[in-house]
Structures are given as C-alpha cells and as structure tokens.
C-alpha cells in the first residue's frame, strides 16, 4: 500500500480498478456536499483546518467544541477572503484603468464593475460574518483604494495638462523674454499667439479631468503680463483698452465656470459612487442571507424527517415513552423551521 501512488493501472487488478471507478463516480455524481450547521459547505481545506483546531484544543487540555472551532475558522477564512477580494479589485483596476481618464464617469464605471466582482468573490468564500464585520472591512478598503486611484487620476491629468501648456508656450515665452510684444501693435500679436495656444490646448485630447482647471491657472498667471503689454501699446485707445479689460474678465469668468462645472461633476459622481456601493453591498448581503436561510431550512427539515422516522420506529417497537420524550425536540425543530420561513433575523445595512 505504501507504494500505491507509484503503481500504474496495469499493475493493479481489474476488479480493484472497477470498484475504484464506481466509488469515484458515486462521489462525483451521487455524493452530497458535506455541510455543517447552518448549511456551511465543508470543503477538504475546511475540514483539514477544522481538524487542526480540534487537535490544538485537545492538546491544550480543553474540550473540543464544533461551534467554537467553526467561529475561529470563520475569522481566518473571512480575513483571507477580504485580502483576496481586495487584491482582485486592485489587480483589475491596475490592468484596465489608463490614467488620466477623460471623464470621471469612465473611471467610476470600471470601479463599479470590479467593486461588484470583488464583493461577489468575498460572498462566495466568506461565512458566519458576524455583524458583517468583514464585508464592511472590504467595502471600506475598496473605497479607500478607489479614492487613491481618483487622486492619482487628478495628478496625472494635472501633469499632462501642464506639460502640454509648457510645450505650447515655449516659443511664445522666448518672444516675451526678448520683449517682442513691447511695441506698438504688440498686444494684438500677443493675444493672437495666446489664443492660438489656448485653441491648440483645447483641441488636444486625453488631458484628463483637470484640463479646465489647469488652463484657468495658466491664464490667470498670464494676466499681469497681458496687462503690461496692453498698457505699453500706445496704438490702443483708452476706450479700446477698457473694452479689452472687460473682454479678458469675461473670458476668465467663462473658464472659471468650466472649471467649477468639472468640479461639480466630480462631487456629484462621488455621491453616486457612494450610493452604488451601499446598494451593491446591501443587495449582495440580502441575496446571501436568503441563500443561507434556505440552506438552514433544508438542513432543519432533513433533521426533522430523521427525528420523525426515529419516533415512528420507537412507536412501532413499543417504546411509547421514549417516543413521547422526542415530541419536545420535534416541536422545537418545527418552531425553528417556521421562524426561519418567516425570514426571522435582523438586517444590518452597511
């Protein structure tokens, strides 16, 4: 037997192979999935960990308790489920998000997709998550990671937008330093070149969500320079100068409006993201709670059927008193099943 794994099928008897095949087919096709109390699926890994906890309890001199062992194992598995699900979220966002995104919605959509999938992974692996402690831990960790990605998205947008403006302004900056615009008619040339830079900047794609804010800062930074060139241009009348100052003021206000609008979109999207996170966590919790309730009812019904058969057997064999003593157990089981069927239990909204 010690060399069984080293033997090939040709080294074994045909009868043994046939019996082994029948046994495996039964396990795969007919055998029921092992469960413990409350319908929790007991995988091989689960049973192995449970055995370790039992042995540790015995070695320490305490009496092994299935419920305590399962609770201890739940803490370990649920913590691992949080880490695994968070890792999945981070990996997917890293793979599919290209910063900076053109809109807040683009980033939000990917976040919503992978937040949902990460939560589904957690729900499949977790069990006995008392007060939804670990589910809430995962939700908060995902939100914090998303906030970090949003901050990176803004920073990347600022960097790209600034780099583009600096590139477009390089030639004009040289002219400014050489005093090219400090002459009669120089202000008109200055405005034309500045407008050309702004138009090129606006027409360049993939600057990200901070493009308007960066442009606003750029234009404000050039206000003093523009005023100096305007005042130095003696070809412009006082009235024309007043009109130009008012025009610049209106252009600045328009750019401020665009930057404020973009900021408002970000804040609105943040609220929508929070609502979606809350809704997704609640829906998946309710779905799992209902699934666990149905498993529990099935488990209790199976126990009730076994108790009823045992009671009937006692009656048939003339053990009426023993049969009567089981009546309380049977009644308690029926009450538990009826209570579970009414959806007993409390719902904690995350």
C-alpha positions in Angstrom: 0.0 0.0 0.0 2.9 2.4 0.7 3.8 2.2 -3.0 0.3 2.6 -4.3 0.9 6.0 -5.9 3.9 4.7 -7.8 1.9 1.9 -9.4 0.3 2.2 -12.9 -3.2 0.9 -13.7 -1.6 -2.1 -15.4 -0.1 -3.2 -12.0 -3.5 -3.3 -10.3 -6.2 -5.9 -10.6 -9.2 -5.2 -12.9 -11.6 -5.7 -10.0 -9.9 -3.1 -7.9 -9.9 -0.6 -10.7 -13.6 -1.2 -11.4 -14.5 -0.8 -7.7 -12.4 2.4 -7.6 -14.1 3.7 -10.7 -17.6 3.0 -9.3 -16.6 4.6 -6.0 -15.3 7.8 -7.7 -18.4 8.0 -9.9 -20.6 7.8 -6.9 -18.7 10.5 -5.1 -18.8 12.8 -8.1 -22.3 12.2 -9.2 -24.3 11.0 -6.2 -22.5 12.0 -3.1 -23.9 15.0 -1.3 -21.7 18.0 -0.5 -20.7 17.9 3.2 -22.1 20.7 5.3 -22.1 21.6 8.9 -24.6 23.6 11.0 -26.3 26.4 9.2 -25.6 24.8 5.8 -22.0 25.9 5.6 -20.2 23.9 2.9 -17.3 21.9 4.3 -14.5 21.6 1.7 -11.4 19.5 2.1 -9.4 22.5 3.1 -12.1 23.5 5.6 -12.2 20.0 7.2 -8.5 20.0 7.4 -8.3 23.3 9.2 -11.1 22.2 11.4 -9.2 19.1 12.3 -6.1 21.2 13.2 -8.3 23.3 15.5 -9.7 20.2 17.2 -6.3 18.7 17.8 -4.9 22.0 19.1 -7.9 22.1 21.6 -7.3 18.6 22.7 -3.5 19.2 23.2 -4.2 22.3 25.2 -6.5 20.3 27.6 -9.8 22.0 26.6 -12.9 20.2 25.4 -13.3 20.5 21.6 -16.4 22.5 20.5 -17.6 22.4 17.0 -19.2 25.8 17.2 -16.2 27.5 18.6 -13.9 25.8 16.1 -16.1 26.9 13.2 -16.2 30.5 14.6 -12.4 30.6 14.9 -12.1 29.2 11.3 -14.6 31.8 10.1 -12.4 34.6 11.4 -9.4 33.2 9.5 -11.3 32.5 6.2 -13.2 35.8 6.2 -10.0 37.8 6.8 -8.4 35.8 3.9 -11.5 36.5 1.8 -11.1 40.2 2.4 -7.5 40.2 1.3 -8.2 38.1 -1.7 -11.1 40.2 -2.9 -9.2 43.5 -2.4 -6.3 42.1 -4.3 -8.6 41.1 -7.2 -10.0 44.7 -7.2 -6.6 46.3 -7.3 -5.3 43.9 -10.0 -8.3 44.6 -12.3 -8.2 48.3 -11.8 -4.5 48.3 -12.5 -4.9 46.3 -15.7 -7.9 48.2 -17.2 -7.5 51.8 -16.0 -5.4 54.1 -18.1 -4.7 57.3 -16.3 -5.7 60.0 -16.8 -9.2 59.2 -17.8 -11.1 61.6 -20.0 -14.1 61.8 -17.6 -15.0 60.9 -14.0 -17.7 58.5 -15.4 -15.1 56.4 -17.2 -13.2 55.7 -14.0 -16.4 55.3 -12.0 -17.8 52.7 -14.4 -14.7 50.5 -14.0 -14.7 51.0 -10.3 -18.4 49.9 -10.1 -17.7 46.8 -12.2 -14.8 45.5 -10.2 -16.2 46.5 -6.9 -19.2 44.3 -7.6 -17.0 41.4 -8.8 -14.7 41.7 -5.7 -17.7 41.6 -3.4 -19.1 38.5 -5.2 -15.7 36.8 -4.6 -15.9 37.7 -0.9 -19.5 36.4 -0.6 -18.6 33.1 -2.2 -15.8 32.4 0.3 -17.0 34.1 3.5 -19.3 32.5 6.1 -20.6 33.4 9.6 -19.5 37.0 9.1 -21.0 38.3 12.4 -22.4 41.8 12.1 -21.0 41.9 8.5 -17.7 43.0 10.0 -15.5 41.6 7.2 -17.9 42.7 4.5 -17.8 46.2 5.8 -14.0 46.0 6.1 -13.8 45.0 2.4 -16.2 47.8 1.4 -14.1 50.4 3.2 -10.8 49.1 1.8 -12.2 49.2 -1.7 -13.4 52.7 -1.2 -10.0 53.8 0.1 -8.3 52.2 -2.8 -10.7 53.9 -5.2 -10.0 57.3 -3.6 -6.3 56.7 -4.1 -6.8 56.0 -7.7 -9.0 59.1 -8.1 -6.2 61.2 -6.6 -3.7 59.7 -9.0 -6.1 60.3 -11.9 -6.2 64.0 -10.9 -2.5 64.3 -10.5 -1.8 62.6 -13.9 -4.3 64.9 -15.5 -2.5 68.0 -14.0 0.9 66.7 -15.0 -0.2 66.0 -18.6 -2.0 69.3 -19.0 0.8 71.4 -17.5 3.4 69.6 -19.7 1.3 70.3 -22.8 0.9 74.0 -21.9 4.6 74.4 -21.3 5.3 72.8 -24.6 2.9 75.0 -26.5 4.1 78.2 -24.7 7.8 77.6 -25.1 8.2 79.7 -28.4 5.9 82.4 -27.1 7.8 82.6 -23.8 11.1 83.3 -25.8 9.4 86.2 -27.5 8.2 87.5 -24.1 11.7 87.4 -22.7 13.1 89.2 -25.7 10.5 91.9 -25.4 9.0 91.3 -28.9 5.5 92.3 -27.7 6.5 95.5 -26.0 6.0 97.7 -29.1 3.1 99.4 -30.9 0.7 96.7 -32.1 2.4 94.2 -29.9 -0.7 93.5 -27.8 -2.6 92.3 -30.8 0.2 89.9 -31.7 0.4 88.7 -28.1 -3.4 88.0 -28.0 -3.3 86.1 -31.3 -0.5 83.9 -30.2 -2.1 83.3 -26.7 -5.4 82.4 -28.4 -3.6 80.0 -30.7 -2.0 78.2 -27.7 -5.4 78.0 -25.9 -7.1 76.6 -29.0 -4.3 74.0 -29.6 -4.5 73.1 -26.0 -8.3 72.6 -26.0 -8.2 70.5 -29.2 -5.6 68.1 -27.8 -7.3 65.0 -26.4 -6.7 62.9 -23.3 -5.7 65.7 -21.0 -7.9 64.3 -18.2 -10.4 65.8 -15.8 -8.3 68.7 -14.6 -7.7 70.2 -18.0 -10.0 73.2 -17.5 -8.6 73.9 -14.0 -5.0 73.8 -15.3 -5.9 76.1 -18.2 -7.6 78.6 -15.8 -4.5 78.7 -13.6 -2.3 79.3 -16.7 -4.5 82.2 -17.9 -4.6 83.8 -14.5 -0.8 83.5 -14.3 -0.6 85.5 -17.6 -3.0 88.3 -16.6 -0.3 90.6 -15.2 1.9 90.0 -18.3 -1.1 90.8 -20.6 -1.9 93.9 -18.7 1.7 95.2 -19.0 1.8 94.6 -22.8 -1.7 96.2 -23.1 -0.6 99.3 -21.2 2.7 99.6 -23.2 0.8 99.5 -26.6 0.2 103.2 -27.5 -1.8 102.3 -30.6 -4.7 101.3 -28.3 -7.1 104.0 -27.2 -8.4 104.3 -23.6 -11.8 103.1 -24.7 -10.4 100.1 -26.6 -8.3 99.3 -23.5 -11.4 99.3 -21.3 -13.2 97.0 -23.7 -10.2 94.6 -23.8 -10.0 94.5 -20.0 -13.7 93.7 -19.9 -13.3 91.0 -22.5 -10.5 89.4 -20.6 -12.6 89.5 -17.5 -15.5 87.7 -19.3 -13.1 85.1 -20.7 -11.7 84.4 -17.3 -15.2 84.1 -15.8 -16.1 81.6 -18.5 -13.0 79.5 -17.8 -13.8 79.6 -14.1 -17.3 78.4 -14.9 -16.0 75.5 -16.8 -13.6 74.5 -14.1 -16.3 74.8 -11.4 -18.6 72.7 -13.6 -16.0 70.0 -13.8 -15.5 70.1 -10.1 -19.3 69.8 -9.6 -19.3 66.7 -11.8 -16.6 65.1 -9.7 -18.5 65.8 -6.5 -21.8 64.5 -8.0 -20.1 61.4 -9.2 -18.6 60.8 -5.8 -22.1 60.8 -4.3 -23.4 58.4 -7.0 -20.4 56.1 -6.3 -21.3 56.0 -2.6 -24.9 55.3 -3.3 -24.0 52.5 -5.7 -21.5 51.0 -3.1 -24.2 51.0 -0.4 -26.8 49.5 -2.7 -24.4 46.8 -4.1 -23.3 45.7 -0.6 -26.9 45.6 0.7 -28.2 43.6 -2.3 -25.4 41.0 -2.1 -25.9 40.7 1.6 -29.6 40.1 1.2 -29.0 37.6 -1.5 -26.5 35.7 0.6 -28.8 35.9 3.7 -31.7 34.4 1.7 -29.5 31.6 0.3 -28.2 30.8 3.8 -31.8 30.9 5.2 -32.9 28.4 2.5 -29.9 26.1 3.3 -30.8 26.3 7.0 -34.4 25.3 6.4 -33.4 22.4 4.2 -30.9 21.2 6.9 -33.6 21.5 9.6 -36.2 19.7 7.5 -33.7 16.9 7.0 -33.2 16.6 10.7 -36.9 16.8 11.3 -37.6 14.0 8.9 -34.9 11.8 10.6 -36.5 12.6 14.0 -40.0 11.7 12.8 -38.7 8.4 11.4 -36.9 7.6 14.6 -40.1 8.5 16.6 -42.3 6.3 14.4 -39.8 3.4 14.8 -39.9 3.7 18.6 -43.8 3.6 18.4 -43.7 0.5 16.2 -41.3 -1.2 18.6 -43.4 -0.4 21.6 -41.3 2.4 23.2 -44.1 4.8 23.6 -42.5 6.8 26.5 -39.3 7.3 24.6 -41.3 8.4 21.6 -43.2 11.0 23.7 -39.8 12.3 25.0 -38.9 13.2 21.4 -42.0 15.2 20.9 -40.4 18.3 22.5 -37.4 18.1 20.2 -39.6 17.7 17.2 -41.8 20.6 18.3 -38.7 22.8 18.8 -37.4 21.9 15.3 -40.8 22.8 13.8 -40.8 26.1 15.5 -37.2 26.9 14.3 -38.2 26.0 10.7 -41.4 28.1 10.9 -39.5 31.1 12.3 -36.8 30.8 9.6 -39.5 30.5 6.9 -40.9 33.9 8.1 -37.4 35.4 7.5 -36.6 35.8 11.1 -33.4 37.6 11.9 -32.2 41.2 11.7 -30.8 43.0 8.7 -27.9 45.3 9.3 -27.5 47.9 6.5 -23.9 48.7 5.8 
